Amino acid sequence: MKRNIRLDSLPPDRQVAPKDCRLCTKRRIKCDRSIPGCRKCASRGLRCPGFDALSLKWGQGVASRGKFAGRTLPVSPRGESERQDEFSGTHSTSGGGGGEGGSRLDLRNLTIEGLLPLSFSTPLLDPMSGLGLVNRCSTTVLFDNLLNHFQLEVASQLRWLDSPDNPWRRIVWPLARRSNCLRMSILGLAAAHLSVTSAGGDGSGPSMLLQANHDLREASLRNLNTKIRFELEGDRVAGAQDGSSLTEILATMLVLCYGEMLVPYSTDWSLHLRACRAIIDRRNLRNRQRESQDPAARFLVMEVVDLETFSALTEFTRKESPATIPSSSFLGDHFWTFTSLLREINAVERHRYILLQKGSQPPDIDMDTWRDKIEEAHAQTSEGTAAIVQGDEQILRRAESMVRAHYYACLIYFHQALAPALEARPAIEACLGPLFDEIQLLTAGSTRTFSQNLFFPLFIAGTEYARDEDGQAVIQTLFMDLISSTGVWCNHTVLQFLRTFWTRSECQGTWIQYARENERNLSLCLLF
């Protein structure tokens, strides 16, 4: 293509935009304004950002003191340094944005509920026009679209099976209607999911969504910092001891964790997950280890415990904090049964290893008892599936296949972790074929109803293909296809672990032994 585009050489009847694209404006050249993307960007191999993409930039918020108290309009950046003394609070900078023009965690002029009203119509700064304001209607439309995407797509992906009783809609979103920090984190999660799935899962989503995700996350962190500061003040803040503040903080941190799981190559989810654990420990200390009767708190604790369970598959030195784990039946949800089993297997495997390191002989494993537990988990989960999926035979068959995939994966993992070697090998080989059949059934065709539920079975299958290059190629292709369709990029690190396990010089021992021996050199993994 030509390096320079002459405007008089372009068709006069082409469709043109009313203003220059943002990249040409930044480069200070005249744009040809050709729709859908200008040709000057295309001729240089650049991605045209468009002409009217909304770029959110959080400004000053609402002043809480001084002569600007109550002001909702952003102040001029030119006078910002002169006005900083008018406000009180603290200032911190997030490492997430980085670079010039990134959002800052500035609490100088932010009240708890001063970031955005429930109508989502607070004017925002348009960074391309200095002090200009983005149209209120455009902002509302963007947030409405993000909310709809969360309700329709993201909330369903966070559950085994979607249903009218989905706690993310029934419990968490009503809580977010009263919480700015949680609401912003949910909208940011929706923007993050849209950005990776609309780009085919490669992380190079539309610039508008990437910017919206960044700014919404920063806004949530800004408001969350204020909430945490007020929580730490204790009795001096009315209502700080009723538990509602901790629930709001925990929910926000959990949603931020899920958001980071969608960011390519990010491991910041681990920071938010540890923060969730700190809040749970604080709640347990306050409640003296009593189980909370608040449905929101109980649901959030179970979500955190499940994430910790899957992140602990390749972690062996981390000491888990004691936690009161709510009964998995409190929401009528049988789908936590498998993860409860995994958590128990993890604990027993770690304990037996410690005993061996101390020179003690671990007690024998009662294989029949464990098989009974896995069979019971299978029966309970199948029952729950049939109760939720009614009237659609095709979806029911696929749901039953998904449950069987987890059943075989749990059997294999149990034998990998706890069974004697002579007994483990024939049992694993007997389950591997059926497991792979279920995975291929669920990934065949264009219907990916349960894509988000297949990473654990696929990973367990992959650990048994250390000597099979053809099987490895299939596993890698399925992993990348599932990451592309779900946008859950944290699973890419899990795939990278499999690749390093496959290419080790000696294929001796299990993947658990390999992970334990190389834990310090492995990246943080979260299988989700």
C-alpha positions as CSV (number, residue, x, y, z in Angstrom):
1,M,0.0,0.0,0.0
2,K,1.1,3.6,-0.5
3,R,2.8,5.2,2.4
4,N,1.1,8.6,1.8
5,I,-2.5,9.0,0.9
6,R,-3.5,12.0,-1.1
7,L,-7.0,13.2,-0.1
8,D,-7.8,14.3,-3.7
9,S,-7.1,10.7,-4.9
10,L,-9.8,9.2,-2.7
11,P,-13.4,8.7,-4.1
12,P,-15.4,11.8,-3.4
13,D,-18.6,9.8,-2.7
14,R,-17.0,7.7,0.0
15,Q,-18.6,7.7,3.5
16,V,-16.6,10.0,5.8
17,A,-16.7,10.7,9.5
18,P,-17.4,14.2,10.9
19,K,-14.0,14.5,12.5
20,D,-10.4,13.1,12.4
21,C,-9.6,9.7,13.9
22,R,-7.9,9.9,17.3
23,L,-4.6,8.4,16.1
24,C,-4.3,11.0,13.3
25,T,-5.1,13.7,15.8
26,K,-2.4,12.4,18.1
27,R,0.1,12.2,15.2
28,R,-0.9,15.7,14.1
29,I,-1.6,14.8,10.5
30,K,-4.7,15.4,8.5
31,C,-7.0,12.4,8.5
32,D,-8.9,11.2,5.4
33,R,-11.8,10.2,7.7
34,S,-12.8,7.2,5.6
35,I,-15.3,4.9,7.3
36,P,-14.9,2.4,8.9
37,G,-11.3,3.2,9.3
38,C,-9.1,5.9,7.9
39,R,-6.7,4.8,5.1
40,K,-3.8,6.8,6.5
41,C,-3.7,4.5,9.4
42,A,-4.2,1.4,7.2
43,S,-1.4,2.4,4.8
44,R,1.1,2.4,7.7
45,G,-0.1,-0.9,9.1
46,L,-1.7,0.9,12.1
47,R,-5.0,0.0,13.7
48,C,-7.4,3.0,13.3
49,P,-9.1,3.6,16.7
50,G,-12.1,5.1,15.1
51,F,-13.7,8.5,15.2
52,D,-16.2,8.4,18.0
53,A,-15.0,5.7,20.3
54,L,-15.8,6.6,23.9
55,S,-12.6,6.9,26.0
56,L,-13.4,7.1,29.7
57,K,-11.1,9.1,32.0
58,W,-12.0,9.5,35.6
59,G,-11.5,13.0,36.8
60,Q,-11.7,14.6,40.2
61,G,-14.9,13.1,41.4
62,V,-16.7,15.1,44.0
63,A,-15.0,17.5,46.4
64,S,-15.8,16.8,50.1
65,R,-14.3,19.9,51.6
66,G,-13.1,23.4,50.8
67,K,-14.7,25.9,48.4
68,F,-15.3,23.2,45.9
69,A,-17.4,21.0,48.3
70,G,-20.2,19.2,46.5
71,R,-18.8,20.1,43.0
72,T,-19.6,17.3,40.6
73,L,-17.9,18.7,37.4
74,P,-14.2,17.9,36.8
75,V,-11.7,20.8,37.4
76,S,-9.2,21.9,34.8
77,P,-6.0,19.9,34.7
78,R,-4.2,23.1,34.4
79,G,-5.3,24.3,37.8
80,E,-5.1,20.9,39.5
81,S,-1.7,21.4,41.2
82,E,-3.0,24.8,42.5
83,R,-6.1,23.3,44.0
84,Q,-4.8,20.1,45.6
85,D,-4.3,21.9,48.9
86,E,-8.1,22.5,49.0
87,F,-8.8,18.8,49.5
88,S,-8.1,16.3,52.1
89,G,-7.2,12.6,51.9
90,T,-4.4,10.4,50.7
91,H,-3.0,9.6,47.3
92,S,-1.7,6.4,45.7
93,T,-0.8,5.3,42.2
94,S,-1.9,2.0,40.7
95,G,0.6,0.0,38.8
96,G,-2.2,-1.3,36.5
97,G,-2.4,1.7,34.2
98,G,1.2,2.9,34.0
99,G,2.5,5.5,31.6
100,E,1.4,8.9,30.8
101,G,-2.3,9.6,31.1
102,G,-3.1,6.6,33.3
103,S,-5.8,6.9,36.0
104,R,-4.7,7.6,39.5
105,L,-6.0,6.4,42.8
106,D,-6.7,9.9,44.2
107,L,-8.7,10.2,47.4
108,R,-8.2,13.9,47.9
109,N,-11.7,14.8,46.9
110,L,-13.7,11.6,46.9
111,T,-16.6,10.8,49.2
112,I,-17.9,7.3,49.6
113,E,-21.0,7.7,47.4
114,G,-19.6,10.6,45.3
115,L,-18.2,8.7,42.3
116,L,-21.3,7.8,40.4
117,P,-25.0,8.0,41.2
118,L,-27.2,5.0,40.5
119,S,-28.3,6.5,37.2
120,F,-24.7,6.2,35.9
121,S,-25.1,9.7,34.4
122,T,-22.2,11.6,36.0
123,P,-20.3,13.6,33.3
124,L,-16.9,12.2,32.6
125,L,-13.8,13.9,31.1
126,D,-13.1,13.3,27.5
127,P,-9.3,13.2,27.4
128,M,-9.2,14.2,23.7
129,S,-11.0,17.5,24.3
130,G,-9.4,18.7,27.5
131,L,-12.2,20.1,29.7
132,G,-15.0,18.9,27.4
133,L,-17.6,16.5,28.7
134,V,-18.6,13.2,27.2
135,N,-22.3,13.2,26.4
136,R,-24.3,12.0,29.3
137,C,-26.5,9.8,27.1
138,S,-23.5,8.1,25.6
139,T,-22.1,7.3,29.0
140,T,-25.5,5.9,30.2
141,V,-25.8,3.8,27.0
142,L,-22.3,2.3,27.6
143,F,-23.0,1.4,31.2
144,D,-26.4,0.0,30.3
145,N,-24.7,-2.2,27.6
146,L,-22.0,-3.4,30.1
147,L,-24.7,-4.2,32.7
148,N,-26.7,-6.2,30.2
149,H,-23.5,-8.0,29.2
150,F,-22.8,-8.9,32.8
151,Q,-26.3,-10.1,33.4
152,L,-26.5,-12.2,30.2
153,E,-23.0,-13.4,29.6
154,V,-20.6,-12.9,32.5
155,A,-23.0,-14.0,35.3
156,S,-23.8,-17.2,33.5
157,Q,-20.1,-17.9,32.9
158,L,-19.3,-17.6,36.6
159,R,-21.6,-20.6,37.4
160,W,-21.6,-24.2,36.4
161,L,-25.1,-23.9,35.1
162,D,-27.1,-20.7,34.6
163,S,-30.5,-20.5,36.2
164,P,-33.0,-17.9,37.5
165,D,-31.4,-18.4,40.9
166,N,-27.9,-17.4,39.8
167,P,-26.5,-15.8,42.9
168,W,-24.5,-13.2,40.8
169,R,-27.9,-11.8,39.7
170,R,-30.0,-12.6,42.7
171,I,-27.5,-11.7,45.5
172,V,-24.4,-9.8,44.2
173,W,-26.1,-7.3,41.8
174,P,-28.7,-6.1,44.3
175,L,-25.8,-5.5,46.6
176,A,-24.0,-3.5,43.9
177,R,-27.0,-1.2,43.5
178,R,-26.1,0.2,46.9
179,S,-22.3,0.1,46.4
180,N,-20.3,2.3,44.1
181,C,-17.1,0.3,44.3
182,L,-18.8,-3.0,43.7
183,R,-20.9,-1.5,40.8
184,M,-17.8,-0.1,39.1
185,S,-15.9,-3.4,39.5
186,I,-18.8,-5.3,37.9
187,L,-19.0,-3.0,35.0
188,G,-15.2,-3.2,34.6
189,L,-15.5,-7.0,34.6
190,A,-18.1,-6.8,31.9
191,A,-15.8,-4.5,29.8
192,A,-12.9,-6.8,30.3
193,H,-14.9,-9.8,29.2
194,L,-16.2,-8.0,26.2
195,S,-12.7,-6.8,25.2
196,V,-11.2,-10.3,25.2
197,T,-14.1,-12.2,23.7
198,S,-14.7,-9.7,21.0
199,A,-11.1,-9.9,20.0
200,G,-11.1,-13.7,19.8
201,G,-9.6,-14.1,23.2
202,D,-6.2,-12.6,22.2
203,G,-6.5,-9.6,24.5
204,S,-6.3,-7.0,21.7
205,G,-9.9,-5.9,22.1
206,P,-11.5,-2.6,21.0
207,S,-9.7,0.4,22.5
208,M,-12.9,1.7,23.9
209,L,-13.5,-1.4,25.9
210,L,-9.9,-1.6,27.1
211,Q,-10.0,2.0,28.2
212,A,-13.4,1.5,29.9
213,N,-12.1,-1.6,31.7
214,H,-9.0,0.3,32.9
215,D,-11.0,3.4,34.1
216,L,-13.8,1.4,35.7
217,R,-11.3,-0.7,37.6
218,E,-9.4,2.4,38.7
219,A,-12.6,4.0,39.8
220,S,-13.6,0.9,41.8
221,L,-10.1,0.8,43.5
222,R,-10.4,4.4,44.3
223,N,-13.7,4.0,46.0
224,L,-12.6,0.7,47.6
225,N,-9.7,2.4,49.2
226,T,-12.0,4.8,50.9
227,K,-14.2,1.9,52.1
228,I,-11.2,0.1,53.5
229,R,-10.0,3.2,55.3
230,F,-13.4,3.8,56.8
231,E,-13.6,0.1,57.8
232,L,-10.3,0.4,59.6
233,E,-11.5,3.4,61.6
234,G,-13.8,1.0,63.4
235,D,-16.3,2.3,65.9
236,R,-15.8,5.9,64.7
237,V,-17.9,5.2,61.6
238,A,-21.5,4.4,62.1
239,G,-22.4,0.9,60.8
240,A,-18.8,-0.2,60.5
241,Q,-19.4,-3.2,62.7
242,D,-22.6,-4.6,61.2
243,G,-20.7,-6.6,58.6
244,S,-22.2,-4.9,55.6
245,S,-19.1,-3.0,54.8
246,L,-16.9,-6.1,54.9
247,T,-19.3,-7.9,52.6
248,E,-19.2,-5.0,50.1
249,I,-15.4,-4.9,50.3
250,L,-15.2,-8.7,49.8
251,A,-17.5,-8.7,46.9
252,T,-15.6,-5.9,45.2
253,M,-12.2,-7.7,45.7
254,L,-13.7,-10.9,44.3
255,V,-15.0,-9.2,41.2
256,L,-11.6,-7.4,40.7
257,C,-10.0,-10.9,41.0
258,Y,-12.3,-12.2,38.2
259,G,-11.5,-9.2,36.1
260,E,-7.7,-9.8,36.3
261,M,-8.3,-13.4,35.3
262,L,-9.4,-12.1,32.0
263,V,-6.3,-9.9,31.4
264,P,-3.7,-11.7,29.2
265,Y,-0.6,-12.8,31.1
266,S,-1.7,-11.0,34.3
267,T,-1.2,-12.7,37.7
268,D,-2.7,-9.8,39.6
269,W,-5.6,-12.0,40.4
270,S,-3.5,-13.5,43.1
271,L,-3.2,-10.1,44.9
272,H,-7.0,-9.7,44.9
273,L,-7.4,-13.3,46.0
274,R,-5.1,-12.8,49.0
275,A,-7.0,-9.6,49.8
276,C,-10.2,-11.6,49.8
277,R,-8.7,-14.1,52.3
278,A,-7.6,-11.2,54.5
279,I,-11.2,-9.8,54.6
280,I,-12.6,-13.3,55.3
281,D,-10.1,-13.7,58.2
282,R,-11.1,-10.3,59.5
283,R,-14.8,-11.3,59.3
284,N,-14.1,-14.6,61.1
285,L,-12.2,-12.7,63.8
286,R,-15.1,-10.3,64.3
287,N,-17.7,-13.1,64.3
288,R,-15.5,-15.4,66.5
289,Q,-15.5,-18.1,63.8
290,R,-19.3,-18.3,63.7
291,E,-20.8,-19.0,60.4
292,S,-22.4,-16.0,58.9
293,Q,-26.2,-16.1,58.2
294,D,-25.9,-13.4,55.5
295,P,-26.5,-15.2,52.2
296,A,-24.3,-12.7,50.3
297,A,-21.4,-13.3,52.7
298,R,-21.7,-17.0,52.6
299,F,-21.9,-17.1,48.9
300,L,-18.8,-14.9,48.5
301,V,-16.8,-17.0,51.0
302,M,-17.6,-20.2,49.0
303,E,-16.5,-18.5,45.8
304,V,-13.2,-17.4,47.3
305,V,-12.6,-20.9,48.8
306,D,-13.2,-22.5,45.4
307,L,-10.7,-20.1,43.7
308,E,-8.2,-20.9,46.4
309,T,-8.8,-24.6,45.8
310,F,-8.0,-24.4,42.1
311,S,-5.0,-22.1,42.6
312,A,-3.6,-24.5,45.2
313,L,-3.3,-27.4,42.7
314,T,0.2,-26.3,41.8
315,E,1.0,-24.7,45.2
316,F,2.5,-26.7,48.0
317,T,4.2,-24.3,50.4
318,R,1.3,-21.8,51.1
319,K,-0.3,-22.3,54.4
320,E,-4.1,-21.9,54.2
321,S,-5.8,-19.7,56.7
322,P,-8.4,-21.4,58.9
323,A,-11.8,-20.5,57.6
324,T,-15.4,-21.4,58.4
325,I,-16.7,-22.8,55.1
326,P,-20.4,-22.5,54.7
327,S,-22.5,-25.5,53.9
328,S,-22.6,-26.0,50.2
329,S,-26.4,-26.6,50.4
330,F,-27.3,-23.2,51.6
331,L,-28.2,-22.0,48.1
332,G,-29.4,-25.4,47.0
333,D,-26.3,-25.7,44.8
334,H,-24.9,-29.2,44.4
335,F,-22.1,-28.0,42.1
336,W,-19.6,-27.1,44.9
337,T,-19.4,-30.9,45.7
338,F,-16.6,-31.6,43.3
339,T,-14.5,-28.7,44.4
340,S,-15.1,-29.7,48.0
341,L,-13.6,-33.1,47.1
342,L,-10.6,-31.5,45.4
343,R,-10.0,-29.3,48.5
344,E,-10.0,-32.4,50.7
345,I,-7.7,-34.4,48.3
346,N,-5.3,-31.4,48.3
347,A,-5.2,-31.3,52.1
348,V,-4.7,-35.0,52.5
349,E,-1.9,-35.1,49.8
350,R,0.0,-32.2,51.4
351,H,-0.4,-33.8,54.9
352,R,0.9,-37.1,53.8
353,Y,3.9,-35.5,52.1
354,I,4.8,-33.6,55.3
355,L,4.7,-36.8,57.3
356,L,7.0,-38.5,54.8
357,Q,9.4,-35.6,55.0
358,K,9.5,-35.9,58.7
359,G,10.3,-39.6,58.4
360,S,6.8,-40.8,59.5
361,Q,4.7,-43.3,57.6
362,P,1.4,-41.9,56.6
363,P,-1.7,-44.0,57.3
364,D,-3.1,-46.2,54.6
365,I,-5.7,-44.7,52.2
366,D,-9.1,-46.3,52.3
367,M,-9.7,-46.4,48.6
368,D,-13.3,-47.6,48.8
369,T,-14.2,-44.7,51.0
370,W,-12.8,-42.2,48.6
371,R,-14.5,-43.9,45.6
372,D,-17.8,-43.7,47.5
373,K,-17.2,-39.9,48.0
374,I,-16.6,-39.4,44.3
375,E,-19.6,-41.5,43.4
376,E,-21.8,-39.5,45.8
377,A,-20.5,-36.2,44.4
378,H,-21.4,-37.5,40.9
379,A,-24.9,-38.4,42.0
380,Q,-25.5,-35.1,43.8
381,T,-24.3,-33.1,40.9
382,S,-26.3,-35.1,38.4
383,E,-29.4,-34.6,40.5
384,G,-28.8,-30.8,40.6
385,T,-28.2,-30.7,36.9
386,A,-31.5,-32.5,36.1
387,A,-33.4,-30.1,38.5
388,I,-32.1,-27.0,36.7
389,V,-32.1,-28.2,33.1
390,Q,-35.7,-29.0,32.3
391,G,-37.5,-29.1,29.0
392,D,-34.3,-29.0,26.7
393,E,-33.1,-32.5,26.1
394,Q,-30.0,-31.4,24.1
395,I,-28.8,-29.1,26.8
396,L,-29.5,-31.8,29.4
397,R,-27.4,-34.3,27.5
398,R,-24.5,-31.9,27.3
399,A,-24.9,-31.0,31.0
400,E,-24.8,-34.6,31.9
401,S,-21.7,-35.0,29.8
402,M,-20.0,-32.1,31.5
403,V,-20.8,-33.7,34.9
404,R,-19.3,-37.0,33.8
405,A,-16.2,-35.2,32.6
406,H,-15.6,-33.8,36.1
407,Y,-16.4,-37.2,37.6
408,Y,-13.7,-38.9,35.6
409,A,-11.3,-36.0,36.2
410,C,-11.8,-36.3,39.9
411,L,-11.2,-40.0,39.8
412,I,-8.0,-39.5,37.9
413,Y,-6.8,-36.7,40.2
414,F,-7.6,-38.8,43.3
415,H,-5.5,-41.7,42.0
416,Q,-2.7,-39.3,40.9
417,A,-2.5,-37.7,44.4
418,L,-3.3,-40.5,46.9
419,A,-3.3,-44.0,45.4
420,P,-0.3,-46.3,45.4
421,A,1.5,-46.3,42.1
422,L,0.6,-50.0,41.3
423,E,-3.0,-49.3,41.9
424,A,-3.1,-45.9,40.4
425,R,-2.0,-46.7,36.8
426,P,-4.7,-49.1,35.7
427,A,-7.4,-47.0,37.4
428,I,-6.2,-43.9,35.6
429,E,-6.0,-45.6,32.2
430,A,-9.6,-46.9,32.7
431,C,-10.8,-43.3,33.2
432,L,-8.7,-41.5,30.7
433,G,-10.5,-42.7,27.6
434,P,-14.0,-41.9,28.8
435,L,-12.8,-38.5,30.1
436,F,-11.4,-37.6,26.7
437,D,-14.6,-38.8,24.9
438,E,-16.7,-36.5,27.1
439,I,-14.3,-33.5,26.4
440,Q,-14.4,-34.1,22.7
441,L,-18.2,-34.4,22.8
442,L,-18.5,-31.1,24.6
443,T,-16.1,-29.2,22.3
444,A,-17.4,-30.6,19.0
445,G,-19.2,-28.2,16.8
446,S,-20.0,-24.5,17.4
447,T,-22.1,-25.0,20.5
448,R,-19.9,-24.1,23.5
449,T,-22.6,-24.0,26.3
450,F,-20.3,-25.3,29.0
451,S,-16.9,-24.1,27.8
452,Q,-16.1,-22.4,31.1
453,N,-16.5,-25.7,32.9
454,L,-14.0,-27.8,30.9
455,F,-10.6,-26.4,31.9
456,F,-10.2,-28.7,34.9
457,P,-11.1,-31.9,33.1
458,L,-8.9,-30.8,30.1
459,F,-6.0,-30.1,32.4
460,I,-6.2,-33.5,34.2
461,A,-6.4,-35.2,30.8
462,G,-3.3,-33.2,29.7
463,T,-1.2,-34.4,32.6
464,E,-1.5,-37.9,31.3
465,Y,-0.1,-37.1,27.8
466,A,3.5,-36.5,28.7
467,R,4.7,-39.1,26.2
468,D,2.0,-38.6,23.5
469,E,2.8,-35.7,21.1
470,D,-0.4,-36.2,19.2
471,G,-2.5,-36.0,22.4
472,Q,-0.5,-32.9,23.4
473,A,-1.4,-31.2,20.2
474,V,-5.1,-31.9,20.7
475,I,-4.9,-30.6,24.3
476,Q,-3.2,-27.4,23.3
477,T,-5.7,-26.7,20.5
478,L,-8.6,-27.3,22.8
479,F,-7.1,-25.1,25.5
480,M,-6.6,-22.2,23.2
481,D,-10.1,-22.6,21.7
482,L,-11.7,-22.6,25.1
483,I,-9.6,-19.5,26.2
484,S,-10.7,-17.8,23.0
485,S,-14.4,-18.5,23.6
486,T,-14.4,-17.7,27.3
487,G,-11.8,-15.0,27.6
488,V,-10.4,-16.6,30.8
489,W,-6.7,-15.9,30.2
490,C,-5.5,-17.2,33.5
491,N,-5.9,-20.7,32.0
492,H,-3.1,-19.9,29.6
493,T,-0.6,-20.1,32.4
494,V,-2.0,-23.5,33.2
495,L,-1.4,-24.6,29.6
496,Q,2.1,-23.2,29.9
497,F,2.7,-25.4,32.9
498,L,1.5,-28.5,30.9
499,R,4.0,-27.5,28.1
500,T,6.9,-27.4,30.5
501,F,5.8,-30.6,32.1
502,W,5.7,-32.3,28.7
503,T,9.1,-31.1,27.6
504,R,11.0,-32.1,30.8
505,S,14.1,-34.2,30.1
506,E,12.9,-37.2,32.2
507,C,9.3,-38.3,32.1
508,Q,9.4,-39.9,35.5
509,G,6.9,-39.4,38.3
510,T,3.6,-37.5,38.3
511,W,2.9,-34.0,37.4
512,I,2.3,-33.3,41.2
513,Q,5.9,-34.3,41.9
514,Y,7.1,-32.2,39.1
515,A,5.1,-29.1,40.3
516,R,6.3,-29.6,43.9
517,E,10.0,-29.9,42.9
518,N,9.8,-26.8,40.6
519,E,7.3,-24.6,42.5
520,R,9.8,-21.7,42.8
521,N,10.4,-21.6,39.1
522,L,6.8,-21.9,38.0
523,S,4.4,-19.0,37.3
524,L,1.4,-18.6,39.5
525,C,-1.4,-20.8,38.1
526,L,-5.2,-20.5,38.6
527,L,-7.2,-23.2,36.8
528,F,-10.7,-21.8,36.3
